[in-house]
Amino acid sequence: MRLSRFFIDAPLSVGQHELPEAQAHYIGRVLRHAAGDAVQLFDGSGQEYLGELIEVGKKSVRVELRESLLGMAESPLSIHLGQGLSRGERMDWAIQKATELGASQISPIVSARCEVRLKDERADKRMAHWRQIAISACEQCGRSSLPRINPPITLEQWLEQVEADLKLVLHPVAEPWASHPQPASLAMLIGPEGGLSEDEVQQAMARGFHAARLGPRVLRTETAPVVALSVAQQLWGDL
């Protein structure tokens, strides 16, 4: 039987812990775990903890962590994904898969053809939602560190701020990926549902980005990061 693995948003160590209410409710009431069940917990620090549930109540769960072990190593390639902001499940899918494929940072990008605008309270809710998607993806794939999900930012602001050894923007006319020397860090820009305008591509290239192509077919905005991250990890990372 597969060992249940959960992210706990609090520092962990060997010994007894009372879990935060949200995780306690999920473990005890949703999954119906009972005292004596083995669990594996992680807190995003890179460490994993093996232990056993010792008390499972309606509103509280206590666990005894008995062993600490080094978690899954992060990819040697640090990837910052600038993902064009898209609607609903498409953005959720992009964040989920980017997490599974080892992106270290994800920035939702507001560009000219974005059909989504987030402000104030709505933006805060989406940020919390995206973080939970990344947490669930880490729990599923075995990753021990969470990617950083940045607040939505305009394309111009992101281009001014982002730093990496190699910067790529997806574009149909491009040089081969393998022509670049192996970087330690990579920034990757992917457009929204309507794509990036030619002016935006040129703006990125003026900021040091190189055009990158993903074959002859035009990919959807939520498909492109899956393919692009897979190619990057295969060439320079841990696939």
Buried (B, 14 or more C-beta within 10 A) or exposed (E): EEEBBBBBEEEBEEEEBEBBEEBBBBBBBEEEBEBEBEBBBBBBEBBBBBBEBBBBEEEBBBBBBEEBEEBBEBBEBBBBBBBBBBEEEBBBBBBBBBBBBBBBBBBBBBBBEBEBEBEEEEBEEBBEEBBBBBBEBBBEBEBBBBBEBBEBBEBBEBBEEBEBBBBBBBBEEBEEBEEBEEBEBBBBBBBBBBBBBEEBBBBBBEBEBBBBBBEEEEBEBBBBBBBBBBBBBEBBBEB
